[in-house]
Structures are given as structure tokens and as C-alpha cells.
Amino acid sequence: MGGKVLELYSEKLLRRGEARGKAQGEARGKIEILKSLVTKGIISISVAAKELGVSDEAFKKMAAL
């Protein structure tokens, strides 16, 4: 029997939620790493902001600097 496996709607929502949570966690981790590098004086706020593709002021707000 070569039937198609049906996916439950709840499973689909769960998979979407997991993917969204993973993406948000990765973004938050990147901000924290860049914040740490700025705090240690390894990179400037401008470099960190450019890495994220945001303005210096936006990075300061995101990283709570």
C-alpha cells in the first residue's frame, strides 16, 4: 500500500512553533554574542549593528546598552 501519510494540523502547528522558536533563539544568541564583544571592547557598536543590519541606536536598544 503506497498511501500518502497525513499530517495532523496540531503536528503542523507544533512544527511551525518549534521552527519559529529556534529562529528567535538563534537571533537572541547572536545579539548576546555581539553585545559581549562590544562590552569587551573587541568590536564597536557600529560593527555589531552592521552585522545585524540595523542602526547603531537600534542595536543599543536590542542589546540594552
ChimeraX attribute file (.defattr): number of C-alpha atoms within 10 A of each C-alpha:
attribute: neighborCount
match mode: 1-to-1
recipient: residues
	/A:1	3
	/A:2	4
	/A:3	5
	/A:4	6
	/A:5	6
	/A:6	6
	/A:7	8
	/A:8	9
	/A:9	9
	/A:10	9
	/A:11	10
	/A:12	11
	/A:13	11
	/A:14	12
	/A:15	12
	/A:16	12
	/A:17	12
	/A:18	12
	/A:19	12
	/A:20	12
	/A:21	12
	/A:22	12
	/A:23	12
	/A:24	12
	/A:25	12
	/A:26	12
	/A:27	12
	/A:28	14
	/A:29	12
	/A:30	15
	/A:31	19
	/A:32	14
	/A:33	13
	/A:34	23
	/A:35	23
	/A:36	14
	/A:37	15
	/A:38	18
	/A:39	13
	/A:40	10
	/A:41	10
	/A:42	10
	/A:43	14
	/A:44	16
	/A:45	21
	/A:46	15
	/A:47	13
	/A:48	22
	/A:49	20
	/A:50	13
	/A:51	13
	/A:52	15
	/A:53	11
	/A:54	14
	/A:55	13
	/A:56	17
	/A:57	13
	/A:58	13
	/A:59	22
	/A:60	16
	/A:61	9
	/A:62	15
	/A:63	16
	/A:64	8
	/A:65	11
